[in-house]
Amino acid sequence: MVDIIKLDGKPVSLDSAAIAALRDKIRGGLILIGDPGYDAARRVWNGNIDRRPALIARCTGPGDVQHAVSFASSHGLLLSVRGGGHSAPGYGTNDGGMVIDLSPMKTINVDPVRRTARTEPGVLWREFDEATQAHGLVTTGGTVTNTGVIGLTLGGGLGWLMGKHGASVDNVISIDVVTADGQLRHASAAEHPDLFWGLLGGGGNFGVVTSMTFRVHPVGQIIGGLVLHPLDRAADMLKFYRGFCATLPDEAEAHAALLTSPDGVPVAAMLLGYNGPIEEGERVLAPARQWGQPLADMVGPMPYGARQAMLDAPNAEHGLHRYWRAAFTEQFTDGFIDMLVEAAGRFSSPMSSLLLFYVHGAITRVPAGATAFGARNTQWDFDVIGQWADGAESSQHIAWVREVWARLEPHLKGSVYVNHIAADDKPEKVRASYGENHARLRAIKAMYDPGNQFRVNSNVAPA
Ligand SMILES: Cc1cc2nc3c(=O)[nH]c(=O)nc-3n(C[C@H](O)[C@H](O)[C@H](O)COP(=O)(O)OP(=O)(O)OC[C@H]3O[C@@H](n4cnc5c(N)ncnc54)[C@H](O)[C@@H]3O)c2cc1C
């Protein structure tokens, strides 16, 4: 017998014969508490998430996924789906339920003639970029290289190429997905168009995606890098930065952060990028590099893959602890800037940061109703990020985030990028983050997952 938690939260025991039958079907293996490898298999990227699922189904293909979903549905099990394992609130795992672990599914097929790339759900951005860059191609991907390609895209997909090529979802051509009834469906603009629309920003609400096909674009050398200023110049730098963003063409990206330098000193940074001819990029980014007297200017030409890895330290480190809060904002005042600088002056951890991630260009020209990802305004995704290495210190770093957030939140919108929703954000904020698309998402959820089998996510309740 195996003790397990059902969808309604009730504990039950599953008989050994049912478990043995499932074990026979899952080619990638079924891992139970006490099995060798269980402890490594239950871990996710965020070390602050310490959960113990009863069953981990390691899936090697759509067939394994179908068996796992059918088993979870027929037994009414609490179910999590894990791709890259990077969900900060730990949606890729749970206590006492089943985890569908897609990490063994690593196939990537690039068609350089049609400029498409099909990926399976265990693929991380660094692996995807390596495969497509072999042909000089890429699509909009995340800014830390070990997030999951499909997990990130399901929420929308913000990255360095969004000004030029839109969000990750804007580049998806088709999707294979196992829905709650165990069926493998092919979704595109022509087939199951409602399901396709919902998957483009509706998070993991509609099933387990077993492959996605993207449009990919030629990208070679780019310009990228950070410009650092001392914290006592941060307020002026952020005021300059606010105006600089309004001048940017689609090819350019500019984000800003308050963080701690490798020497252990809080600093202000502009994170700059240009996806186009190098000389043109030098000209567009020059005002930001010439402003003030930087402590360091690390901006220069580099391969696309190097820019993608620029923020990996420390963010990609497996087991790092993270707690964060986020919201969108279309403007920020001098008073808001002062609050940021004050908060950075008392970072509780040198790995924590305050981030203004600028969303503009092609991503904002897609109508809000065209995909489930509807955050199409020119705006900043603002994040208060608490990160630390020692689990014994969690309460002090979480307290810093909460205290800073309590003062900043009234100055921000009540919506957030869906992939940045925190587990303790209120249900109203989840609804607001789906915006006007929420009602259609609920209707599609009722069609494909009426029992809300896929609920360990930024959840959309069936209509
Ligand atoms: C350090 C860090 C950096 C980040 N940077 C960016 C960034 O630059 N841009 C950006 O847009 N986002 C970014 N994110 C957010 C990121 O997009 C989300 O955390 C995303 O959910 C990660 O996907 P994953 O597959 O790695 O995570 P997982 O934990 O494996 O999955 C998260 C959730 O996504 C769903 N899911 C994943 N795969 C599937 C699948 N195949 N089928 C169905 N549902 C699935 C499930 O609901 C799952 O619980 C970042 C997050 C972190 C922690």
The ligand as a Tripos MOL2 file, in Angstrom:
@<TRIPOS>MOLECULE
LIG
   53    58     1     0     0
SMALL
NO_CHARGES

@<TRIPOS>ATOM
      1 C1         15.7160   32.1850  -11.7430 C.3       1 LIG1
      2 C2         14.4910   32.3430  -12.6050 C.ar      1 LIG1
      3 C3         14.5650   33.0620  -13.7860 C.ar      1 LIG1
      4 C4         13.4490   33.2270  -14.5860 C.ar      1 LIG1
      5 N1         13.5670   33.9660  -15.7360 N.ar      1 LIG1
      6 C5         12.4880   34.1020  -16.5400 C.ar      1 LIG1
      7 C6         12.5870   34.8440  -17.7600 C.ar      1 LIG1
      8 O1         13.6140   35.4110  -18.0990 O.2       1 LIG1
      9 N2         11.4820   34.9250  -18.5350 N.ar      1 LIG1
     10 C7         10.3130   34.3320  -18.2050 C.ar      1 LIG1
     11 O2          9.3720   34.4330  -18.9790 O.2       1 LIG1
     12 N3         10.1870   33.6380  -17.0520 N.ar      1 LIG1
     13 C8         11.2360   33.5130  -16.2210 C.ar      1 LIG1
     14 N4         11.1130   32.8000  -15.0570 N.ar      1 LIG1
     15 C9          9.8290   32.1900  -14.6960 C.3       1 LIG1
     16 C10         9.6940   30.8350  -15.3780 C.3       1 LIG1
     17 O3          9.2090   31.0770  -16.6680 O.3       1 LIG1
     18 C11         8.6800   29.9480  -14.6430 C.3       1 LIG1
     19 O4          9.1770   29.6600  -13.3770 O.3       1 LIG1
     20 C12         8.4000   28.6670  -15.4230 C.3       1 LIG1
     21 O5          7.2360   28.0690  -14.8850 O.3       1 LIG1
     22 C13         9.5420   27.7030  -15.3560 C.3       1 LIG1
     23 O6          9.2690   26.5530  -16.1090 O.3       1 LIG1
     24 P1          9.9910   25.1840  -15.7190 P.3       1 LIG1
     25 O7          9.5570   24.1510  -16.7070 O.co2     1 LIG1
     26 O8         11.4410   25.4150  -15.5310 O.co2     1 LIG1
     27 O9          9.3760   24.9290  -14.2780 O.3       1 LIG1
     28 P2          8.6000   23.7130  -13.6230 P.3       1 LIG1
     29 O10         8.6920   23.9540  -12.1600 O.co2     1 LIG1
     30 O11         9.0530   22.4100  -14.1490 O.co2     1 LIG1
     31 O12         7.1470   23.9520  -14.1280 O.3       1 LIG1
     32 C14         6.3990   25.0230  -13.6550 C.3       1 LIG1
     33 C15         4.9430   24.7960  -13.9650 C.3       1 LIG1
     34 O13         4.7590   24.9460  -15.3670 O.3       1 LIG1
     35 C16         3.8420   23.9840  -15.8330 C.3       1 LIG1
     36 N5          4.5420   23.1040  -16.7820 N.ar      1 LIG1
     37 C17         5.8710   22.9700  -16.9760 C.ar      1 LIG1
     38 N6          6.0890   22.1310  -18.0140 N.ar      1 LIG1
     39 C18         4.8780   21.7240  -18.4380 C.ar      1 LIG1
     40 C19         4.4350   20.8670  -19.4860 C.ar      1 LIG1
     41 N7          5.2700   20.2640  -20.3200 N.pl3     1 LIG1
     42 N8          3.1130   20.6930  -19.6460 N.ar      1 LIG1
     43 C20         2.2160   21.3150  -18.8340 C.ar      1 LIG1
     44 N9          2.5760   22.1260  -17.8340 N.ar      1 LIG1
     45 C21         3.8900   22.3330  -17.6570 C.ar      1 LIG1
     46 C22         3.3230   23.2440  -14.6520 C.3       1 LIG1
     47 O14         2.1790   23.8880  -14.1500 O.3       1 LIG1
     48 C23         4.4490   23.4020  -13.6720 C.3       1 LIG1
     49 O15         4.0510   23.2310  -12.3680 O.3       1 LIG1
     50 C24        12.2190   32.6380  -14.2170 C.ar      1 LIG1
     51 C25        12.1280   31.9130  -13.0270 C.ar      1 LIG1
     52 C26        13.2430   31.7770  -12.2120 C.ar      1 LIG1
     53 C27        13.1120   31.0430  -10.9150 C.3       1 LIG1
@<TRIPOS>BOND
     1     1     2 1
     2     2     3 ar
     3     2    52 ar
     4     3     4 ar
     5     4     5 ar
     6     4    50 ar
     7     5     6 ar
     8     6     7 ar
     9     6    13 1
    10     7     8 2
    11     7     9 ar
    12     9    10 ar
    13    10    11 2
    14    10    12 ar
    15    12    13 ar
    16    13    14 ar
    17    14    15 1
    18    14    50 ar
    19    15    16 1
    20    16    17 1
    21    16    18 1
    22    18    19 1
    23    18    20 1
    24    20    21 1
    25    20    22 1
    26    22    23 1
    27    23    24 1
    28    24    25 2
    29    24    26 1
    30    24    27 1
    31    27    28 1
    32    28    29 2
    33    28    30 1
    34    28    31 1
    35    31    32 1
    36    32    33 1
    37    33    34 1
    38    33    48 1
    39    34    35 1
    40    35    36 1
    41    35    46 1
    42    36    37 ar
    43    36    45 ar
    44    37    38 ar
    45    38    39 ar
    46    39    40 ar
    47    39    45 ar
    48    40    41 1
    49    40    42 ar
    50    42    43 ar
    51    43    44 ar
    52    44    45 ar
    53    46    47 1
    54    46    48 1
    55    48    49 1
    56    50    51 ar
    57    51    52 ar
    58    52    53 1
@<TRIPOS>SUBSTRUCTURE
     1 LIG1         1 GROUP 0 **** ****
